[in-house]
């Protein structure tokens, strides 16, 4: 197991020099820490296969639903957007806002 990805290529080239028949590598991730594992064999009848990486689950976007009141003139898209921008600026959150108009009683904001 190595802690720097750059060490992996050096080790693999050294293994080729000493006559390794087959080798494979994998990645171990936990939080912000990544380590790399390297396995090898000198036996030609043993074939090490590459382990498929699991795809990371994408987190769904955070959603904020603003209900439309009885008087829709007091809640315009620009009013709500400016209030959200002010709130996120105050919280020091960097955002990109996509506005989707839904044909119901709500406006849907996707905050990425």
N, C-alpha and C positions, 0 to 999 in steps of 0.2 A: 504494500500500500504506500502510495506517495501523496504528498501534500501539495505539490506544485505540478501543474500539467506539463510544464516544460521538461520536467524530469522523465516523463513517460517516453518521449521520443529517444532520449539518450539511452534509457534502459532497453528499449526495444531493439535499437541498433546493436547494443552490446550482446543481447541474446542471440541475434542473428549471427554475430561473429563467432560465438561458441557453439553454433550448430543446433539451435533449438528447432524442433520439427514443427511445432505449432504453438501459437500464443493467442491470447485474447485479452481484452481490457474491458473494464466497466467503471461506472461512475457512481459514487455514493454521495448523496446530498441530504443534509439535514439543516434546515434553516438557511443561514448564509454560509455554511461551511461545506466545502466540496473536497472529496478525496478520490483518488483514482486507484483502482486495483488492477494488478497485472498477474495473469496466470500463464504458465508455460509448461511444455512437456518436451522431453528428448525422445520420446517413443513415437516413431512414425505412424504406428497403427492407431494412435489416439488423435482424434481431431477435435480441437477446441472450437466451439462455435461462438459467434458473437451473440451476446445476450441483447435482445431488443430492449430499447429504452421505453419506459412507461411515459406516456404523454402527461404533462402536468395539467391538472384540472384548472381551467381558467375560471377565475372568480367572476360571478355575474356582476354587471354594473350596479352601482348603488342607485336606487330609485327614490325619487321624492315626488309624491303626488299632491298637487295643489287642487283642492276642491273649488269648483266654480260656485260662487254665491248666487243668490237670487238675482242680484243686480250685477250682471257680467261687466258693466262699464267700469266698476271699481277695480277689477282684476284684469288688467291687460297683460299680454305676453311680455311686453317691455317692462312693465312695472314689476312683475314677478321675477323676471330675469335680472333686473338691476338689484332687487332685494337679495336674491341668491348670490350674486357676484359680490355685493357688499359684505354679506355674511362670510363667504369663503375667503375674502381678502382679510377680514378681521381674524379669521382662524388660521391664516397663512396656508391655505390649501390651494394648490395649483389645480385648476379644473379646465375641462373642455366640455362645453354644454351643447348637446344636441337636443333640439326641441322637436318632439313628435306630437302632432295634434291628433288626439283620439276622438272619435265621433261618439263620445259618451259625455259624462258630466265631469271629466277630469282632463287636465293637461299633464302629459308625462314628460319628465325631464330625465335624460340619461346623463349622469355625471360620471365622467371617466377620469 
